[in-house]
Amino acid sequence: MCQLDFQIEPRKNAEFMSPSGRVPFIKCGTKLISEFDGIVAHIGSKGISLSNHLDPDGKVDMRAYQSLVNNVFVNAELYICWVDPAILNITKQRHGSVYPWPLNHYLNWQKRREVIKKLSILGWYNKSLDEVFDDVKKCCIALSERLADEEFFFGKDKPNELDALVFGHIFTIITTPLLDNKLAMIVRDHPKLVNFCKRIEIRYFQRTED
């Protein structure tokens, strides 16, 4: 979205390469910058930002919605992948498949313990699956109402950081079949968000033939 040159290099140990132990992260020269907010801040320090066109109140509003997305979508995804027993075995297979036995079992156990600790602190671990779904539904309603009939959030003709963050989560949810697509169905009940996701994909990420 910032029209920057980059290359994607798959690594099986990406989490361990990241300074914070979380993805995404980028390598820029000799620097490693991890997670969405850190990457946005680093690019912003170079004078490049998707939200330069927003006034101060708009930026505050944007950050409030970013916080909502991080609090709901991120925690819901962690809960479903690492707490819900119906998906846990799938998560273990995917997460541990690149490591030899018994390292794969240990790293799965370590990751799950880390996630449970985080969700417990945030009050998510003891939620029921229905409560998680309800939180996701409420978040989708809030985002859909904020987007309204505009092409991007905040009614501008170009995206900002919130657009990038929401796209990443919405695209992942609707293209990853888990729990009989129940989570995806919640998102698909909000066509404004689905259409928003399609616009972003076509405009910025769809490959074209030479």
Order of alpha helices (4+ residues) and beta strands (2+ residues): alpha-beta-beta-alpha-alpha-alpha-alpha-alpha-alpha-alpha-alpha-alpha
